[in-house]
């Protein structure tokens, strides 16, 4: 990639169709299966949120809002063609992690990205 082309917008595309997918919360996923691993099919930034730019991702069966502290990570991943190719090839996944925030005095949720392997196989019935 040349210096000039790295600033082209929308140059990286995810092949996943997200039009009819519904959102799930990280807390909901964690409570359903605290050890679950989910395939990532797309990484996105909602630039029209009333609270500023908001990262989210897609899986084969639903969308997931991400904490604002993941915005830079998601932007960097979207701009990395190798990551885009890995996502489109089904090689990127995530798991939900919980932690206690002293600032907000409550349990919060975030994600850790994982490499997918052939042993992970989810169907729509799993959700």
C-alpha positions as a LaTeX table, in Angstrom:
\begin{tabular}{lrrr}
\hline
Residue & $x$ (\AA) & $y$ (\AA) & $z$ (\AA) \\
\hline
Unk1 & 0.00 & 0.00 & 0.00 \\
Unk2 & 1.41 & 3.39 & $-0.94$ \\
Unk3 & 1.38 & 6.35 & 1.40 \\
Unk4 & $-1.33$ & 8.03 & $-0.65$ \\
Unk5 & $-3.71$ & 5.06 & $-0.84$ \\
Unk6 & $-3.63$ & 4.38 & 2.89 \\
Unk7 & $-5.91$ & 7.40 & 3.36 \\
Unk8 & $-8.59$ & 6.27 & 0.93 \\
Unk9 & $-11.88$ & 5.87 & 2.75 \\
Unk10 & $-13.96$ & 2.75 & 2.33 \\
Unk11 & $-11.14$ & 0.92 & 0.60 \\
Unk12 & $-11.56$ & $-2.14$ & 2.84 \\
Unk13 & $-14.78$ & $-4.06$ & 2.67 \\
Unk14 & $-16.19$ & $-6.86$ & 4.73 \\
Unk15 & $-18.17$ & $-9.47$ & 2.88 \\
Unk16 & $-20.71$ & $-10.05$ & 5.66 \\
Unk17 & $-24.30$ & $-8.91$ & 5.15 \\
Unk18 & $-25.49$ & $-7.12$ & 8.28 \\
Unk19 & $-28.75$ & $-5.55$ & 7.11 \\
Unk20 & $-31.16$ & $-7.80$ & 9.04 \\
Unk21 & $-29.02$ & $-8.53$ & 12.11 \\
Unk22 & $-30.11$ & $-7.38$ & 15.57 \\
Unk23 & $-27.82$ & $-6.02$ & 18.28 \\
Unk24 & $-26.81$ & $-7.97$ & 21.37 \\
Unk25 & $-25.08$ & $-6.52$ & 24.42 \\
Unk26 & $-21.78$ & $-7.82$ & 25.75 \\
Unk27 & $-23.40$ & $-8.41$ & 29.13 \\
Unk28 & $-26.07$ & $-10.57$ & 27.49 \\
Unk29 & $-23.46$ & $-12.67$ & 25.65 \\
Unk30 & $-21.40$ & $-13.08$ & 28.82 \\
Unk31 & $-24.41$ & $-14.21$ & 30.85 \\
Unk32 & $-25.45$ & $-16.68$ & 28.12 \\
Unk33 & $-21.98$ & $-18.23$ & 27.91 \\
Unk34 & $-19.05$ & $-16.69$ & 29.80 \\
Unk35 & $-16.59$ & $-18.86$ & 27.87 \\
Unk36 & $-18.19$ & $-18.41$ & 24.44 \\
Unk37 & $-16.11$ & $-17.59$ & 21.39 \\
Unk38 & $-17.80$ & $-15.80$ & 18.53 \\
Unk39 & $-16.68$ & $-15.36$ & 14.94 \\
Unk40 & $-16.20$ & $-11.79$ & 13.73 \\
Unk41 & $-17.58$ & $-11.13$ & 10.24 \\
Unk42 & $-17.15$ & $-7.35$ & 10.14 \\
Unk43 & $-15.79$ & $-4.34$ & 12.04 \\
Unk44 & $-17.55$ & $-1.00$ & 11.86 \\
Unk45 & $-17.79$ & 2.48 & 13.31 \\
Unk46 & $-21.14$ & 4.21 & 13.65 \\
Unk47 & $-20.32$ & 7.83 & 12.89 \\
Unk48 & $-23.92$ & 8.98 & 13.43 \\
Unk49 & $-24.26$ & 8.12 & 17.13 \\
Unk50 & $-25.50$ & 10.99 & 19.26 \\
Unk51 & $-22.63$ & 10.24 & 21.68 \\
Unk52 & $-19.86$ & 10.38 & 19.07 \\
Unk53 & $-18.21$ & 7.62 & 17.05 \\
Unk54 & $-19.20$ & 4.17 & 18.32 \\
Unk55 & $-17.47$ & 0.90 & 17.37 \\
Unk56 & $-19.39$ & $-2.29$ & 16.71 \\
Unk57 & $-18.82$ & $-5.64$ & 15.07 \\
Unk58 & $-20.82$ & $-8.29$ & 13.32 \\
Unk59 & $-21.04$ & $-12.03$ & 13.79 \\
Unk60 & $-22.90$ & $-14.43$ & 11.51 \\
Unk61 & $-26.06$ & $-14.04$ & 13.63 \\
Unk62 & $-26.01$ & $-10.67$ & 15.41 \\
Unk63 & $-24.27$ & $-7.30$ & 15.87 \\
Unk64 & $-22.41$ & $-6.27$ & 19.02 \\
Unk65 & $-21.91$ & $-2.74$ & 20.32 \\
Unk66 & $-18.41$ & $-2.31$ & 21.69 \\
Unk67 & $-17.17$ & $-0.04$ & 24.46 \\
Unk68 & $-15.93$ & 3.34 & 23.28 \\
Unk69 & $-12.43$ & 2.47 & 24.54 \\
Unk70 & $-12.15$ & 0.03 & 21.58 \\
Unk71 & $-12.67$ & 2.77 & 18.97 \\
Unk72 & $-8.97$ & 3.21 & 18.11 \\
Unk73 & $-8.44$ & $-0.57$ & 17.96 \\
Unk74 & $-11.37$ & $-1.05$ & 15.59 \\
Unk75 & $-10.27$ & 1.86 & 13.40 \\
Unk76 & $-6.75$ & 0.43 & 13.20 \\
Unk77 & $-8.10$ & $-3.02$ & 12.36 \\
Unk78 & $-10.36$ & $-1.63$ & 9.62 \\
Unk79 & $-7.33$ & 0.13 & 8.11 \\
Unk80 & $-5.22$ & $-3.03$ & 8.14 \\
Unk81 & $-5.88$ & $-5.02$ & 4.95 \\
Unk82 & $-4.42$ & $-8.20$ & 6.49 \\
Unk83 & $-6.93$ & $-8.02$ & 9.36 \\
Unk84 & $-9.77$ & $-7.34$ & 6.89 \\
Unk85 & $-8.71$ & $-10.40$ & 4.88 \\
Unk86 & $-8.56$ & $-12.53$ & 8.05 \\
Unk87 & $-12.03$ & $-11.37$ & 9.12 \\
Unk88 & $-13.42$ & $-12.15$ & 5.66 \\
Unk89 & $-11.78$ & $-15.59$ & 5.83 \\
Unk90 & $-13.39$ & $-16.39$ & 9.20 \\
Unk91 & $-10.11$ & $-16.36$ & 11.11 \\
Unk92 & $-10.95$ & $-13.67$ & 13.70 \\
Unk93 & $-13.10$ & $-14.19$ & 16.77 \\
Unk94 & $-13.71$ & $-12.67$ & 20.16 \\
Unk95 & $-14.66$ & $-13.61$ & 23.67 \\
Unk96 & $-16.39$ & $-11.43$ & 26.24 \\
Unk97 & $-14.55$ & $-10.60$ & 29.45 \\
Unk98 & $-15.93$ & $-9.00$ & 32.58 \\
Unk99 & $-14.19$ & $-6.71$ & 35.03 \\
Unk100 & $-15.16$ & $-4.55$ & 37.97 \\
Unk101 & $-14.88$ & $-0.80$ & 37.37 \\
Unk102 & $-14.03$ & 1.18 & 40.48 \\
Unk103 & $-14.88$ & 4.35 & 38.56 \\
Unk104 & $-18.47$ & 3.25 & 37.90 \\
Unk105 & $-18.70$ & 0.83 & 40.86 \\
Unk106 & $-20.15$ & $-1.93$ & 38.70 \\
Unk107 & $-19.28$ & $-4.94$ & 36.56 \\
Unk108 & $-18.39$ & $-3.94$ & 33.00 \\
Unk109 & $-17.73$ & $-5.96$ & 29.85 \\
Unk110 & $-15.20$ & $-5.80$ & 27.06 \\
Unk111 & $-13.84$ & $-8.17$ & 24.42 \\
Unk112 & $-10.61$ & $-9.96$ & 23.67 \\
Unk113 & $-9.90$ & $-10.88$ & 20.07 \\
Unk114 & $-8.89$ & $-14.48$ & 19.43 \\
Unk115 & $-7.66$ & $-16.49$ & 16.47 \\
Unk116 & $-10.37$ & $-18.80$ & 15.25 \\
Unk117 & $-9.63$ & $-22.43$ & 14.53 \\
Unk118 & $-11.52$ & $-25.20$ & 12.82 \\
Unk119 & $-12.78$ & $-26.59$ & 16.16 \\
Unk120 & $-15.17$ & $-23.68$ & 16.71 \\
Unk121 & $-18.43$ & $-24.17$ & 14.90 \\
Unk122 & $-21.56$ & $-22.21$ & 15.79 \\
Unk123 & $-25.01$ & $-22.37$ & 14.28 \\
Unk124 & $-27.98$ & $-20.05$ & 14.57 \\
Unk125 & $-29.56$ & $-22.49$ & 17.02 \\
Unk126 & $-26.74$ & $-21.69$ & 19.46 \\
Unk127 & $-28.24$ & $-18.20$ & 19.81 \\
\hline
\end{tabular}
